[in-house]
Amino acid sequence: MSIAASPSSPLSLPPMGCGTWAWGNRLLWNYDPAMDGELQQVFNHCLNQGVTLFDTGDSYGTGRLNGRSETLLGRFAQVYQGPNQDRICLATKLAVYPWRWTAAAVEKAAQASAQRLQRPIDLAQMHWSTANYAPWQEDPFLTGLMNLYRQGQIRGVGLSNFGPQRLKRAHQRCQERGIPITSLQVQYSLLSTYPITHLGLKDLCDQLGIQLIAYSPLALGLLTGKYGGATSLPRGVRGLLFRQLLPAIQPLLATLAAIAASRNKTSAQVALNWCLGKGVIPIPGAKTLAQAKQNLGALGWHLDRGEMEDLDRASSRCDRQMVQNIFQSR
Ligand SMILES: NC(=O)c1ccc[n+]([C@@H]2O[C@H](COP(=O)([O-])OP(=O)(O)OC[C@H]3O[C@@H](n4cnc5c(N)ncnc54)[C@H](OP(=O)(O)O)[C@@H]3O)[C@@H](O)[C@H]2O)c1
């Protein structure tokens, strides 16, 4: 499954995308196949409204549902009838499993993803950096992605969970073959500012012409403000994490809620708009049509400078932040 020719213009991403980690994940997200009809509506609504970027991964889906997120996206894209069909951008992340240590293995993995997506991958991202335990694996993996790009099988090469040192190195490798890195994806939200404040990734990405994507921009749902209020905590790991974080983040949630009330918006919309104001592309996950509709309401307006500063201050005063991804490199 290939695109006829090598892409002539760099892949440009929309201001916001939709994350699909939950689509097929029973363990963390309580996915049930009965949700599929509504997930199709989420897909349709996003695309219809111009949110054309969908982020997935070949490791998404738990147990025998592995690959489910890609499969659902493939199915939804096939049956979708409406505007922006020609602008669909399916961004998958290829897991850096230990057995994927040759370029050929990466190319094979991409082909399997394209089969599930029933179309060529638009943006193929290296899911994580192996710098912390097998640094030698990054080069062949990147070579695989670059080969796919050269063969015209993908429109863009992306990275995820890379820090500045490894990013510069990867950028150098790509430059040697004249291939652009389209995007870098890191955990970024009011509860995970580390990639920009400590690692300086926004400035570096701007310098290198790389678009910065913010994953978990709602801190797994915490920044919507619903947990700790009327909504009971989710079961499992997320509930445990939220229980630890909630006492420390009350002032931040209160600031979000106050700005939301004064703007006639929701806390989720303010949290996402803050990301947009930082010049990053948030990809909030949505499990229901109502959530997707609400999240799209983050577009089309701007927090003012004072509001951004209030949020920055409230964020920096939180005693606790989200746990960083163990694969995030320096
Ligand atoms: N590169 C990586 O390593 C990596 C890691 C993590 C995620 N990602 C990507 O980033 C995407 C987004 O991150 P995420 O899904 O982890 O977390 P998120 O976007 O911070 O939170 C999404 C969750 O929050 C809740 N939610 C969303 N919108 C809401 C709304 N308007 N009102 C109330 N609740 C709402 C939903 O869960 P509930 O309804 O259950 O509360 C939803 O599944 C993922 O789907 C994935 O594509 C990438």
The ligand as a Tripos MOL2 file, in Angstrom:
@<TRIPOS>MOLECULE
LIG
   48    52     1     0     0
SMALL
NO_CHARGES

@<TRIPOS>ATOM
      1 N1          3.3510    9.7510   22.3470 N.am      1 LIG1
      2 C1          2.9760    9.1950   23.4630 C.2       1 LIG1
      3 O1          3.7580    8.5210   24.1440 O.2       1 LIG1
      4 C2          1.5590    9.4120   23.9400 C.ar      1 LIG1
      5 C3          1.2200    9.1360   25.2730 C.ar      1 LIG1
      6 C4         -0.0870    9.4000   25.6840 C.ar      1 LIG1
      7 C5         -1.0120    9.8910   24.7760 C.ar      1 LIG1
      8 N2         -0.6720   10.1120   23.4690 N.ar      1 LIG1
      9 C6         -1.6520   10.6290   22.4780 C.3       1 LIG1
     10 O2         -2.2550   11.8150   22.9860 O.3       1 LIG1
     11 C7         -3.6690   11.6690   22.9630 C.3       1 LIG1
     12 C8         -4.3170   12.5150   24.0440 C.3       1 LIG1
     13 O3         -3.8570   12.1610   25.3140 O.3       1 LIG1
     14 P1         -4.6910   11.2520   26.3250 P.3       1 LIG1
     15 O4         -5.7990   10.5890   25.6060 O.co2     1 LIG1
     16 O5         -3.6670   10.4390   27.0300 O.co2     1 LIG1
     17 O6         -5.2190   12.2630   27.4290 O.3       1 LIG1
     18 P2         -6.0030   13.6560   27.4170 P.3       1 LIG1
     19 O7         -6.2280   14.1120   26.0510 O.co2     1 LIG1
     20 O8         -5.2710   14.5090   28.3560 O.co2     1 LIG1
     21 O9         -7.3800   13.2190   28.1210 O.3       1 LIG1
     22 C9         -8.3280   12.5000   27.3910 C.3       1 LIG1
     23 C10        -9.4370   11.9790   28.2860 C.3       1 LIG1
     24 O10       -10.0350   13.0320   29.0420 O.3       1 LIG1
     25 C11       -11.4540   12.8540   29.0880 C.3       1 LIG1
     26 N3        -12.0130   13.9830   28.3150 N.ar      1 LIG1
     27 C12       -11.6130   14.4490   27.1100 C.ar      1 LIG1
     28 N4        -12.2890   15.5490   26.7400 N.ar      1 LIG1
     29 C13       -13.1490   15.8000   27.7450 C.ar      1 LIG1
     30 C14       -14.1210   16.8020   27.9540 C.ar      1 LIG1
     31 N5        -14.3150   17.7870   27.0790 N.pl3     1 LIG1
     32 N6        -14.8510   16.7660   29.0950 N.ar      1 LIG1
     33 C15       -14.6410   15.8010   30.0080 C.ar      1 LIG1
     34 N7        -13.7430   14.8040   29.8620 N.ar      1 LIG1
     35 C16       -13.0010   14.8150   28.7340 C.ar      1 LIG1
     36 C17       -11.7330   11.5090   28.4300 C.3       1 LIG1
     37 O11       -11.6100   10.4520   29.3860 O.3       1 LIG1
     38 P3        -12.7440   10.0890   30.4920 P.3       1 LIG1
     39 O12       -14.0620   10.3830   29.8670 O.co2     1 LIG1
     40 O13       -12.5040    8.6670   30.8150 O.co2     1 LIG1
     41 O14       -12.4200   10.9950   31.6530 O.co2     1 LIG1
     42 C18       -10.5800   11.3930   27.4610 C.3       1 LIG1
     43 O15       -10.3130   10.1020   27.0490 O.3       1 LIG1
     44 C19        -3.8640   10.1550   23.1220 C.3       1 LIG1
     45 O16        -5.1720    9.7510   22.7830 O.3       1 LIG1
     46 C20        -2.7860    9.6500   22.2040 C.3       1 LIG1
     47 O17        -3.2030    9.7420   20.8530 O.3       1 LIG1
     48 C21         0.6250    9.9010   23.0580 C.ar      1 LIG1
@<TRIPOS>BOND
     1     1     2 1
     2     2     3 2
     3     2     4 1
     4     4     5 ar
     5     4    48 ar
     6     5     6 ar
     7     6     7 ar
     8     7     8 ar
     9     8     9 1
    10     8    48 ar
    11     9    10 1
    12     9    46 1
    13    10    11 1
    14    11    12 1
    15    11    44 1
    16    12    13 1
    17    13    14 1
    18    14    15 2
    19    14    16 1
    20    14    17 1
    21    17    18 1
    22    18    19 2
    23    18    20 1
    24    18    21 1
    25    21    22 1
    26    22    23 1
    27    23    24 1
    28    23    42 1
    29    24    25 1
    30    25    26 1
    31    25    36 1
    32    26    27 ar
    33    26    35 ar
    34    27    28 ar
    35    28    29 ar
    36    29    30 ar
    37    29    35 ar
    38    30    31 1
    39    30    32 ar
    40    32    33 ar
    41    33    34 ar
    42    34    35 ar
    43    36    37 1
    44    36    42 1
    45    37    38 1
    46    38    39 2
    47    38    40 1
    48    38    41 1
    49    42    43 1
    50    44    45 1
    51    44    46 1
    52    46    47 1
@<TRIPOS>SUBSTRUCTURE
     1 LIG1         1 GROUP 0 **** ****
